[in-house]
Amino acid sequence: MKLKSSTIEMINKEHIEEFIQQASKLVPDDLSRFKKEIENNLRTTLSASLSKMDLVTREEYDIQTALLQRTRAKLDTLQKKLSELENQLNGKET
């Protein structure tokens, strides 16, 4: 499931801002007049890159994990029943 860019922005906004702040601290003093422009370009680039990724929310991941666990349990139950039926059928044939 691919997320809409608004969802990505909501999920990663704090992380993006934290990263931008850390990166802007690395800007040399002689380039500090370009600091805002660098921050804006970095923000735009990160947002565009994240929106191209096939990401899911943690909630969606947890839902799919639970669904997979239930499906696996049902499959195990059905395989056990099938084995029992095959054994019964083989027992009657001999």
N, C-alpha and C positions, 0 to 999 in steps of 0.2 A: 504494500500500500504506500503510495507516494503522498507526502504531506504537502499541503498548500503552503505558500511562502509565509502567510500570516501565522500559521502554526509554528513554522520553523523559527520565525522571529520571536514568537512568544516563548518557545522552549529555550532558545539560545541567546536571548537578548542580554541577559546578565553576563553570560560567559563571553559573548562578543565584546561587550563594553569593558569587561575586566581585561581581556586580551589587548584591546586597543589602548587602554590606559597603561598597561605594562609596556607595550610597544612604543608608545609616545614618550615614555621615560628614557628610551634608548636613543631618541633623536638628539643629535649633537646640538649644542647651544647655538652654533652659527646657522643652523637650519630651523631654529625655533619659530621663526616668523611663518614658516610653512607647516607648522604643527597641525593646525586645524584642517588644512587641505589634505595632509597625509592621513589624519584620522578619518576624514570623510571618505577618502579613496579606499582606505583599508576596510572600513565598515561596509562600503558598497561591494567590494570584492569578496569579503567573507560572506555576506548575505547572499550574493549571487552564487557563490560556490556551494553553500549549504542548500540552497533551493534546488540545485541540480542533482543533489544526492538523493538516493532512495532511502529516506529515513522514516522511522516510525516512532511514535511516542512511547514512553515507558509503559503507559497504561495499555496501549494496543499490544505491545510485546507481552505483557503479563496476561492479557486476555487470550492471546494466541497460544501462549505456553500452557495455560490451564485447559484450553480446548484440546490441545495436543495430548495432554495427560489423560483427559477423559476418553479421548478417542483410542489411545493406546490401551487403557484399561478395558474398554469394550472389545477391542480387537483380541486381547488376551483371553477374555471370557469366551468369545466366539470360537477362537482356535481350540480352547479346551473342550467346548461342547462338540465341535467337529471331530476332534480326536476320539471322544467318547462314543459318538455315533458311528465312526468308522470301526472302532473296536467292537461295538455291538454287531454291526453288519458283518464284520469278518468272523465273529464268533458264531453267527447263525449259518454262515456259508460252509463252515467246516464240519 
